[in-house]
Amino acid sequence: MFKQTLDVLLRVLIAFPKVKPLRSKVTSFIHRMVDTLGSSVFPYLPKALEQLLADSEPKETVGLLVLLNQLICKFNSALREILEEVYPVVAERIFDVIPKDVNEAESANEEIRERIELQRTLYTFLHVIATHDLSSVFLTPKSGAYLDRMMQLLLTSSCNHKDITVRKTCVQIFIKLIKDWCAKPYSEEKVPGFQNFMIETFATNCCLYSVLNKSFDFRDATTHALFGEIITAQKVMYENYGNAFLMHLMSKSFPEAHIPQDLAEQYCQKLQGNDIRGLKSFYQSLIENLRVQQNGGHVFR
């Protein structure tokens, strides 16, 4: 009965793709049927979701992402095959629609506000995928075409998004990707180029230069929580990349930031230890002293 009803609804939707009330009703119907019938409706979801995404406006796409988030949280890895089919369609639709500037100003323009809201919902969607052990979805042949755009969005947002909560979300995604995609030191790399990206770009721009920026306010509780995630990211990078991470810090990142050799060595020693609180305190002190030394003259890169 469900399949027959859904088939009828999709045929009507194909005939009248721009009718917003109809699209909303189809989304609500799918949601209710999943709640009622559970995983037995999975075979019919990809076609339905793809059809709804095809002509969706940003506000409608937000609703579909919220639905997918709820499905992932409820069914976890059981949703993997569906996501492998649906994610490329989602990515194609969204990456061409969201603002190019992650900090695009709020506007009286309704369309711009909807695009900004879609971008915020995308961060949550990527976070839900990553934290439910589904990051392999990003690496399928069809999804791989959007991997670079996703990484650049997460990098830019983790470094300078005006919403600290968004920055924290993006750093948490990177932490999970490191754990999922990076083999231990001296093992074969699972995602070619990812380790270099994390060591040379993320660790330098997010974990160092974004924190050096005077707008990074350690007195703010939310910012301090973000700082904690940045410390965790560095610890996870060391655990997964070993000396390759330390060598890049010592030979390139720290010297370019004019961090004294003795302090750099102390930081690396603490990074190799088990005292996370001590590492966090030391790094904060290092950053604050460096700011004084630079007298606010550091330019974020």
Sequence and secondary structure as in RCSB ss.txt:
>XXXX:A:sequence
MFKQTLDVLLRVLIAFPKVKPLRSKVTSFIHRMVDTLGSSVFPYLPKALEQLLADSEPKETVGLLVLLNQLICKF
NSALREILEEVYPVVAERIFDVIPKDVNEAESANEEIRERIELQRTLYTFLHVIATHDLSSVFLTPKSGAYLDRM
MQLLLTSSCNHKDITVRKTCVQIFIKLIKDWCAKPYSEEKVPGFQNFMIETFATNCCLYSVLNKSFDFRDATTHA
LFGEIITAQKVMYENYGNAFLMHLMSKSFPEAHIPQDLAEQYCQKLQGNDIRGLKSFYQSLIENLRVQQNGGHVF
R
>XXXX:A:secstr
 HHHHHHHHHHHHHHSTT HHHHHHHHHHHHHHHHHHGGGGGGGHHHHHHHHHHT  HHHHHHHHHHHHHHHHHH
GGGGHHHHHHHHHHHHHHHHTTS SSTT    S HHHHHHHHHHHHHHHHHHHHHHTT GGGGGSTTGGGGHHHH
HHHHHHHHHH S HHHHHHHHHHHHHHHHHH   TTS  SSTTHHHIIIIIIHHIIIIIHHHSTT  TTSHHHHH
HHHHHHHHHHHHHHHHTHHHHHHIIIIIHHHTT  HHHHHHHHHHHHSS HHHHHHHHHHHHHHHHHHHTT    
 
